[in-house]
Amino acid sequence: VQLQACGGGLVQAGGSLRLSCAASGHTFNTYAMAWFRQAPGKEREFVAGINSGGNGVYYSDSAKGRFTISRDNAENTVTLQMNRLKPEDTAVYYCAASGGHRGWTPSGMDYWGKGTLVTVSS
């Protein structure tokens, strides 16, 4: 599975951004998908995840109530809608795919896309 994320950019605090991740391959609907982020000097952290069928979603405490993850298995895409952004959301955001149930951690992912930078100004 190859993943390509896009949609990052510069936004003011309180604004919104929509990240998208396009996946190649014919087995997209067998993978759980997730978004992680990594801020400068910090470890990569889980933001949101969605199971292969799209009927189970999971969020970090920081994302809950502000971010929404969704997927379209017909289009092989996963999206992260981010609202009410805060300066502390500034990071490189990565989409990732997991073929097994190993938890929403970086080590639990099998494939990674290149990141897209989100910068939230105060």
Disulfide bonds with the S-S distance in Angstrom:
Cys21-Cys95 2.04
